[in-house]
Amino acid sequence: MALHVKQERREFIQYSTLGILGLVLGGGFFGAPYLKAEEKRLRPPGAVEEDLFLSLCIKCGQCLQVCPYHSIELADFGKGYGMGTPYIEARQRGCYLCGALPCVLACPTGALDHHTEKPEDVKMGIAVLASPKTCLAVTREAVPKESIERIYSHPHTRELEEEVLEKLSKFEGKPCTICADMCPLPNPLSAIEMVTTEMGITKPLIKSGCVGCGVCEELCPVATPAIIVMPRESYDSYYTKRENS
């Protein structure tokens, strides 16, 4: 009798565990497309189309290891879809478009396309002035020191990062042009410039050369960034579409 009870208990635990595991896996399988649909991560330079990227990326972390700005992170379990794949959290640290694009060169599978050879080839996303009312240029407020202290709290142990902070400090107490003047593209005017409207309002204007590196979002000195990057969007897909709608 005791033996029969023990056997039933083992079977109960066994099938209960399998059932729970099945629900978890099933939820992951069936929920994955919805999770992916809700997520749009900023991928490193050269990232191919998202589905292909996810199939090619082997989560080796080589791109992260060679990034001189600590821009690249690997998605953990809490990030949902694509665990272990590289992404960039622009508000934390944008991509500074290193001339040689070492992250692309380090990718062994082509998830980061090796045809992306220079900063102008990058197509990560597009910048958007999402909150003009909080933009310091629009409100005509000088850049206060405390507003950029958030940037100084980032890890910046390498020489290149120290150079960024040194440049940033020169904006303190001046009208804000950080997003335009700190754009890392070799020809930043092809991507963004400060313009003055007929109403006398100065604001950043995003142009077709923007590659969505996210530096403008990272360095925007207001608590909630006035300018953000839309991952996997292009100038045509975002701006032209809205002009025609």
C-alpha positions as CSV (number, residue, x, y, z in Angstrom):
1,M,0.0,0.0,0.0
2,A,2.8,2.4,1.0
3,L,4.7,1.5,-2.1
4,H,1.6,2.2,-4.3
5,V,1.2,5.7,-2.6
6,K,4.9,6.5,-3.2
7,Q,4.6,5.5,-6.9
8,E,1.5,7.7,-7.3
9,R,3.3,10.6,-5.7
10,R,6.3,10.2,-8.0
11,E,3.9,10.1,-11.0
12,F,2.1,13.2,-9.8
13,I,5.3,15.1,-9.4
14,Q,6.6,13.9,-12.7
15,Y,3.6,14.9,-14.8
16,S,3.0,18.1,-12.9
17,T,6.5,19.2,-13.6
18,L,6.2,18.2,-17.2
19,G,2.9,20.1,-17.4
20,I,4.3,23.3,-15.9
21,L,7.4,23.0,-18.2
22,G,5.1,22.6,-21.1
23,L,3.1,25.6,-20.2
24,V,6.3,27.7,-19.8
25,L,7.7,26.5,-23.1
26,G,4.4,26.8,-24.8
27,G,3.9,30.3,-23.5
28,G,7.4,31.1,-24.7
29,F,6.8,29.6,-28.1
30,F,3.4,31.1,-28.7
31,G,4.2,34.3,-26.9
32,A,7.5,34.9,-28.7
33,P,6.1,36.6,-31.8
34,Y,4.1,38.9,-29.7
35,L,7.1,39.8,-27.5
36,K,9.1,40.4,-30.6
37,A,6.4,42.5,-32.1
38,E,6.4,44.7,-29.0
39,E,10.1,45.1,-28.8
40,K,12.3,47.1,-31.2
41,R,15.8,47.1,-29.9
42,L,18.6,49.4,-31.2
43,R,21.0,46.9,-32.6
44,P,24.8,47.5,-33.1
45,P,26.0,48.9,-36.4
46,G,25.6,46.6,-39.4
47,A,22.8,44.5,-37.9
48,V,20.9,42.7,-40.6
49,E,17.1,42.5,-40.7
50,E,15.8,41.4,-37.3
51,D,14.6,37.9,-38.0
52,L,17.8,37.1,-39.9
53,F,19.8,38.8,-37.1
54,L,18.3,36.6,-34.5
55,S,19.0,33.4,-36.5
56,L,22.6,34.4,-37.3
57,C,23.7,35.8,-33.9
58,I,25.4,33.2,-31.8
59,K,25.4,35.4,-28.7
60,C,29.2,35.2,-28.5
61,G,29.6,38.8,-27.1
62,Q,32.6,39.6,-29.4
63,C,31.0,42.9,-30.4
64,L,30.6,43.9,-26.8
65,Q,34.2,43.1,-26.0
66,V,35.7,45.2,-28.7
67,C,33.4,48.3,-28.3
68,P,35.6,51.1,-27.0
69,Y,32.7,53.1,-25.5
70,H,30.9,50.4,-23.5
71,S,27.9,51.0,-25.8
72,I,26.8,47.4,-26.4
73,E,25.0,45.2,-23.9
74,L,23.7,41.6,-24.0
75,A,19.9,41.1,-23.4
76,D,19.3,39.2,-20.2
77,F,16.2,37.1,-19.3
78,G,14.3,40.2,-18.1
79,K,14.6,41.7,-21.6
80,G,12.4,39.0,-23.1
81,Y,12.9,38.1,-26.7
82,G,16.4,37.5,-28.0
83,M,18.1,36.7,-24.7
84,G,21.9,37.0,-25.1
85,T,21.8,39.1,-28.2
86,P,23.6,42.5,-28.4
87,Y,21.7,45.7,-28.2
88,I,22.3,49.4,-27.4
89,E,20.4,51.3,-24.7
90,A,20.8,54.7,-26.2
91,R,19.9,56.6,-23.1
92,Q,22.7,54.8,-21.2
93,R,25.3,55.0,-23.9
94,G,24.9,55.6,-27.6
95,C,27.1,54.3,-30.4
96,Y,29.9,56.6,-31.3
97,L,30.4,55.2,-34.8
98,C,34.1,54.3,-34.5
99,G,35.7,54.7,-37.8
100,A,36.8,51.1,-38.2
101,L,33.5,49.8,-36.7
102,P,35.3,47.1,-34.7
103,C,32.0,45.5,-33.6
104,V,31.2,44.7,-37.2
105,L,34.7,43.3,-37.8
106,A,34.4,41.1,-34.7
107,C,31.1,39.5,-35.6
108,P,31.9,35.9,-36.8
109,T,28.6,35.1,-38.4
110,G,27.4,38.1,-40.4
111,A,24.7,39.1,-38.0
112,L,26.5,42.4,-38.2
113,D,27.0,42.8,-42.0
114,H,30.6,43.1,-43.0
115,H,29.6,45.3,-45.9
116,T,29.0,48.0,-43.3
117,E,32.5,49.5,-43.5
118,K,32.2,53.1,-42.4
119,P,29.9,55.2,-40.2
120,E,27.8,56.4,-43.2
121,D,26.9,52.8,-44.0
122,V,25.3,52.3,-40.6
123,K,21.5,52.1,-40.5
124,M,20.4,51.6,-36.9
125,G,17.4,53.9,-36.8
126,I,16.4,57.5,-36.9
127,A,16.4,60.3,-34.4
128,V,13.1,62.1,-33.5
129,L,12.4,65.3,-31.6
130,A,9.8,63.6,-29.5
131,S,9.3,66.3,-26.9
132,P,10.1,69.8,-28.2
133,K,8.5,71.4,-25.2
134,T,11.2,70.1,-23.0
135,C,14.1,70.8,-25.4
136,L,16.4,73.3,-23.8
137,A,17.1,74.9,-27.2
138,V,13.3,75.5,-27.7
139,T,12.8,76.8,-24.2
140,R,15.9,78.9,-24.5
141,E,17.4,77.7,-21.3
142,A,21.2,77.4,-20.8
143,V,22.6,74.0,-20.0
144,P,22.9,73.7,-16.3
145,K,25.7,71.6,-14.8
146,E,23.4,69.4,-12.8
147,S,21.5,68.4,-16.0
148,I,24.5,66.6,-17.4
149,E,25.8,65.1,-14.2
150,R,23.9,61.9,-15.3
151,I,26.4,61.5,-18.1
152,Y,29.3,61.7,-15.8
153,S,28.0,58.8,-13.7
154,H,28.4,56.4,-16.6
155,P,31.5,54.1,-16.8
156,H,34.1,56.1,-18.6
157,T,37.4,54.4,-17.9
158,R,38.7,54.6,-21.5
159,E,40.4,57.6,-23.1
160,L,37.7,58.0,-25.8
161,E,35.0,58.2,-23.2
162,E,37.0,60.8,-21.3
163,E,37.2,62.9,-24.5
164,V,33.4,62.8,-24.8
165,L,33.0,64.1,-21.3
166,E,35.6,66.8,-21.8
167,K,33.7,68.1,-24.9
168,L,30.4,67.8,-23.0
169,S,31.6,70.0,-20.2
170,K,32.1,72.9,-22.6
171,F,28.3,73.2,-23.0
172,E,27.6,74.1,-19.4
173,G,26.0,77.5,-19.0
174,K,25.5,77.9,-22.8
175,P,22.5,77.5,-25.1
176,C,22.0,73.8,-25.8
177,T,23.2,72.5,-29.1
178,I,24.5,69.3,-27.7
179,C,22.6,66.9,-30.0
180,A,23.9,68.6,-33.2
181,D,27.4,69.5,-32.1
182,M,28.1,66.1,-30.5
183,C,26.8,64.0,-33.4
184,P,29.7,61.5,-34.1
185,L,29.2,61.2,-37.9
186,P,32.1,62.5,-39.9
187,N,29.7,64.9,-41.6
188,P,27.2,65.7,-38.8
189,L,25.4,68.3,-40.8
190,S,24.1,65.6,-43.0
191,A,22.2,64.1,-40.0
192,I,21.2,67.0,-37.7
193,E,21.5,70.7,-37.4
194,M,20.1,73.5,-35.3
195,V,17.7,75.7,-37.2
196,T,15.7,78.8,-36.3
197,T,12.0,78.9,-37.4
198,E,10.1,82.0,-38.5
199,M,8.8,82.2,-35.0
200,G,12.3,82.6,-33.7
201,I,12.4,79.2,-32.1
202,T,15.7,77.3,-32.4
203,K,15.5,73.5,-32.5
204,P,17.3,70.5,-33.9
205,L,16.3,69.4,-37.4
206,I,16.8,65.7,-38.2
207,K,18.0,65.1,-41.8
208,S,18.3,62.1,-44.1
209,G,21.9,61.4,-43.2
210,C,21.0,60.4,-39.6
211,V,21.9,56.7,-38.9
212,G,20.3,56.4,-35.5
213,C,23.4,56.0,-33.4
214,G,21.6,57.3,-30.3
215,V,24.3,59.7,-29.1
216,C,21.8,62.6,-29.2
217,E,19.5,60.6,-26.9
218,E,22.2,59.7,-24.5
219,L,23.6,63.3,-24.2
220,C,20.3,65.2,-24.2
221,P,20.5,67.0,-20.9
222,V,16.9,67.0,-19.8
223,A,15.5,64.3,-17.4
224,T,13.3,62.7,-20.1
225,P,15.2,63.1,-23.4
226,A,13.6,65.5,-25.8
227,I,15.2,63.7,-28.7
228,I,15.1,59.9,-29.0
229,V,16.0,57.2,-31.5
230,M,13.5,55.0,-33.2
231,P,15.2,51.7,-33.8
232,R,14.9,50.0,-37.2
233,E,13.4,53.1,-38.8
234,S,14.8,55.1,-41.7
235,Y,14.3,58.7,-42.6
236,D,11.9,57.7,-45.4
237,S,10.0,55.2,-43.3
238,Y,9.5,57.6,-40.5
239,Y,9.5,61.2,-41.9
240,T,8.4,60.8,-45.5
241,K,5.6,58.4,-44.4
242,R,4.2,61.1,-42.1
243,E,4.6,63.9,-44.7
244,N,2.5,61.9,-47.1
245,S,-0.2,60.8,-44.6
